Amino acid sequence: MGLHRLRTRILAVGHRMVAAGLVHGTAGNMSAKDRVSGHVLIKPSGVSYDALRSADLVLVDRHGNVVEGRLRPSTELPMHLRIYAAMPEVMGVVHTHSPAATAFAVARRPLRTALAESAAIFGPEVSLAPYETTGTARLGLAAARAMKHGPAALLENHGVVAIGASVEDAFVHALLVEESARVQWMAEALGGAVPLPAAECRRIRAAYRERYGQATR
Ligand SMILES: [Zn+2]
């Protein structure tokens, strides 16, 4: 797949992030790794999603040197690069401050899985990544560690990071984190969500991985 196509896909994900209410203005960011070169295409810093064009996305090497682009990359670039370095299978990263999930992140409460649908993706919980300063590689390392068992983490006092085998998958995972957080928040008013037992979460996830999708894929 050419870089041009990857640029279009990242831009489309940016627009889906806005439409889903996960980000607004210039907040949050997303990136994808180019399979051929191993370079990373990322949102530029300080450009709002409505103004963003695919040509504005910045191509960097694994050390963060700009390979292509006239704008500065997102300030969270070190986090993205650290995640790609820690998990070679990851091809897309999405970072948001979506409100319900961020409420759990600032309360420093992991998102214990209560929805069967979430169990299929996340297993027993979306874990907390211990607080690290924004814009640092240490934040990426904390996030990568917290995502050992699932494709998303809550960044303490900050927001959400999600990964995937594509930037689209990373987006879907970020969306599911927000939906799970919203449901749990509402359930608090009813006495609190009842988490699914960890063993059941693992069983659902294993079954999902085996059966979901098309056999030809
Ligand atoms: Zn952020």
Residues whose N, C-alpha, C, O or C-beta is under 5 A from the ligand:
A	BS01	ZN	G159
